[in-house]
């Protein structure tokens, strides 16, 4: 038997990733081999791989060879190591065949220096982006839950620059039917890609894809919506899946292994030098792509004779269902990995079989050319528009306060992230918890139409997003987890939204630690003998709690009822402020001081007076904060007094979410400083959801002459908190009302108190240290200007 010829290779140069995408087939599916492999491909493995590819090209007199740098995330190599890999491949393969070098990246670490290297070695780059911010944030997030959207868009903006445009290969978008297809299409086209790849999420019959209730072919419906737009717009950009299905209709070749009958033409080299089949097989079972062969001992011709590769070729290797299908020559059975089922192997139709058949049929019914040559909405914003919108936000916040308009923009961003996380949690629920989740989701879905404002108020509660991040980190999507918390909190969230909207609903709510907590509304304290779950029936102005059939309690939502264990969320209403005192939410402990315990009724009244005093001092000493705080403050967390609990390393700016919450100690005085510090931390964290201020790869300490060094993010956080407290007046102390003592020696074990000189020198050190992004430079320069001017911009 003659050897197969291979022209395409994927080089796994780095086996780790800086994102934590929950749909990733490498880290989140059946194969776990990445744990056993080196993080980085060694130089000797690079040399051997290049040699094997050149050897095969020369033996078969190939005129062209394609090599894709992949991962993990290939940009984790860093610029110097990346240059070495590219130089090795150009030197070894270039003399034998034309080398088409490519790279697939998430774009987060893309810099101008990286682009210069890619341009030097003529590398074309594909970037992963799933659409607009809400769509992309559904899966492509950092491990903290923070968005990667702005960094990816910044990478695409670099690639669009004329000097780098040749390096721009296109965008890879993973389909999620929970995202709006029109918005996804518009967002992708706004980035002016040379090509778009629409990828069905990897799934098998063992782990089928998400399918919304009541739909039989959701992926076909979703893709056909985009196909219709694409045709009306006169096919403005190649879309590989559609182009391939159109080509195979007339006997042409498919451009993707996802459809068509072309033989497999891709080999993978892992970081340890192992030859593997297409790595999409990692979604089938542990070890599915393995060949047992290695670049050090096995030439490509030997790999080409591997049984696993031969089993993928031609109609004879399809199951009977596929061989008898009228669109077999176009669908080709779908992606090989998507056919897998335990016990039957790959001898099955694709798990997307109904969708592929429906999509092909719908495409055939749709004219493949536009009847309107001027088609398209013509309303897509230029890709630079969102980038330009950030400038006024950065400049405004750099003044120390932030206007109401800026706060509304930050709130909208946080709400978008929360919605995406919420949809992910609900969509990934497994069978053990799905009834609770679906019941809650139905209530939320109804409120979205009937009462959107109350729903937004509840979703905007500062501790909803931290809960979602924490819940998703422990959520395996199978429903097998013994931890019921994600389902419990989702049901409680829906109940709270129904109460706030005053809409009838009935939900089964699991009980946690003897309590049912309804965010922004209140809590039932049921005690240790409480059942595992209760039913909540929302009535007009009232709540009925059913512990068991025939045993229920009816309470007024606005009045405490100690006998029945009902306590409305305490609020402070004074001089125009109306905020929740949050002393029960399990995710409230995210400030520099530890969160305090639940408050008694007397404790609530005492803390209310403390908070009122702090807000009165705010109006008197730093009134510039008042307009934005009135617009953005949603909850206040009682903190333990500083004297009782040591100060923790400042976590405020590093935590996702909690925007709109501040912490105030349960003491009679001194509440203003922690209030403003936590407010500044929250604004800074929300701004960093829109754009990076510190370069992700820069983690070395920054030296501040005469002061203690720190990481760029820590110094930036402390500087912004100081700016909010100092109100920009020279000599203004960290704590209003307490004079600073210049030149006072620092006591052993006591941190230096920041002052105006420290603030100026810290800003200048950050600007000189090459640790900031372009946005970060603008922001810190604005703060430095504010410090020099002696006063922030008015709120």
Phi, psi and omega in degrees: 000131180287154181284144171288148177259132179246135179239354184234134183224142175247125183252113181276084188282340178213129189263009178240169183221150179269356172253169180230062184288124185281356175255013185289128182285342182281313187259341189248002182247202194290324186283135179240017185296337180300331180293333186263000185254156176297152180293320187237140176290125182289153180305322181293328177291320176302314181297316181295318180297314179300319179297317179296319180293316178297320179301315180293318180297319180291319181298321185256010176052048179283137179272341186213139178227139180248129177231128180245124172279129190220185179204214019038217180232111185297332182290349173293347174301329188085158187297320184292314180291323177300315179301318180297317180296313182296319180297320180298315182292319177298318184291323186273317186268329183309316180292345185261317184208159174295127184256116174266100182268133181223168177213140174248125187219157171277350173084352188299322185262013181292130178227171178296324178297318177299315180299324177297321178292317179299319178294319181299321183258013175053059180254132176259138193241128169260137183241137180273125179208128185262012177128216180287181187301314182297318180294315182293323182288346180299325183231320190271079182235163170287168181299335178283352187093354182291151182289146171253002191300314184294322179295320179294318179295325177295321177297317180294324177297320176299314183293337178280344179300141185308323184291335182249000188303326180298334182281349186276109182268327181151190184237135172256124183238121175275128184288135168225117187290353175280346177272149179286120185296325179294319179292322177298313180301314179298318181295320180292316180294331179297340180270006177050052183283146174293334180203152175237133171251121174259115188251124172293136181299138184295131183203162176224178176292335176286322179233078187291161180288159176298131176229117179300146178302143174085005179235142181258329181227062185296327182287323175296315181299317182295311182293324181292329174301315179292321180300317179297317177298317182299317179292315179299326179278007179066039175049064188291342181210143176299133172241112194303317182297313181293316179300322181291317180292328175290321181292316182291342177295334181245024177086006179281182183267146172280146178263005184217146177287354181289334178217164177092173186249012179298142179296154178300132185227029182229131170241149182245139171247118181281171184299334179269004179092003179289135170283136176224160170284182181310131187284357171298339178294345179300341180281347185278297179201164183297121179090006184302322182279354188300145171241344185077010183247161188217147183297336181286336186236342191235120176287167182300323181299325177291320178297323183296339180267006180296136185300324181297325178286318180295331182288354184262356191265133166077166182299331184297335181268003175274158177288168184298322179302315181291318182297332181265007184273138182293342180250021183306317185292344179260313179286319181066019182085002181074184180299135185305316183298330184284359180265355192287139172215133179303131180095333180243356181063226182258011181275059182216161168294167175297146174297344175260017185308309180299324180291318181296317178297316181293321180295314180298317179297317180294320178298321180294333179276349182257127178305139184271005172231153184282138172279348183236097184298339177264025185299170182100154185285332184070008185251008181293132178289150175298148184300338181278352187297311181297323178298316180295329180296338182287333187300310179297329178294312179300315182295320181294312181293329179294344175285352176107327185255291188102132181277170177299320180299319178296317179298323178294322178295317178296320178297318180297321178296314180298320180296321178298316179296316180299316179300318181296316179295320180296316179295324178295313180300314182292319183290334184265006183297137178270181188297329184293330184242358186301320180303316180295316183294315182295323178297315179294318182295324179297321178294314180298320181295321179293319180292330178302325179272319189272327186213066186296326183293309176301323178297317179297324179298318181288316179296334179276000176301133191302336188256009175289313181296313176303323176298315182298317179299314181294319180295317180292330179295333181253004188264116183269358177076353183266345184079002183278345182297140178282348182278113183272003191301314181304317179293321181297314183291326179294318178296318179294323177298315179296320179296317179298317180296322179294320178297313182297327179276350184057047178245139181294143177196158176221124186223143170273120185241117175297148180263134179238125179053039177073018187219148169241115183252124177253108186305133180072353185251307182158195182211149168262125176258102190261347176085172186293340181270010182294150176292168182292333178210153178226166175254132175250124176249119182268120178247168176302113178071009186215162176232132174248124178254123182251109179284320181202164180306125179088357180237105183219162179226133179247125181232154171277129187296333185267354184237136177292148178221083184303326182297327180260003177079016182263129178227110176298155177298122181293144180230155171249121176238104183208130174049043177090353177268139176216097185228155178279136167270111187260098182245013185229337185299129183293347180255016184279348187276076185221031181241175183295328173259152181292144177295144180280172179285175176302144181267141169287172178299319177294322177297323178297316181294319179295316180294325177302320178292322177299315181294318179300321178294319179295320179291325176294321178293324177300312181297327183280314190267322182225067185295342180298338179281342193298311184301314182291321178297320177300322183284327190249342185286127182240331184208147176238131181256123174292130181250156174292148178300145183300327181294334185270333185231124180300146177296133178269163174303132190301109181262355194304311185282344183271349183269138176285145175077204185060016177290132182098003177244148173229162177245138179224129180294153179275057175238165184287333183225174174078021182276345187290317184298306178297329178299310183291321179300312181293327176295315179296317178301316181296318178297317181295317178298320179294322177296323180287346169287337178272327180199149175289135173259328177251134179300126187302328185274358183259107183238357182293149178299147177259127180277130175247111185309127178080002182224172182287133178287168177196170176292159181301319182292320178297315181294319179297318179298313181294321180296318181290324176296318179297318181299320179293328179279320187286339181058021170075010182265128181305134179081000180293128183285168177297320180249118181306136178093352180240112186292144177279148180246094182301140175080000179294127182295147180283132178285146176303132178081359181248126182293148179295139178278120180298142176224185182302319180296316177302316183298314180295314182292327177293315178301315182292325178294320178297318181292331183272348192270357181057044179244354185259151170284177176300320177295320179297320178298316180296318183294312181292323176299322177295319177295320179298320178295319177299316179299319180290327181285338178087358177201140176286166174295151181292146177281000000 
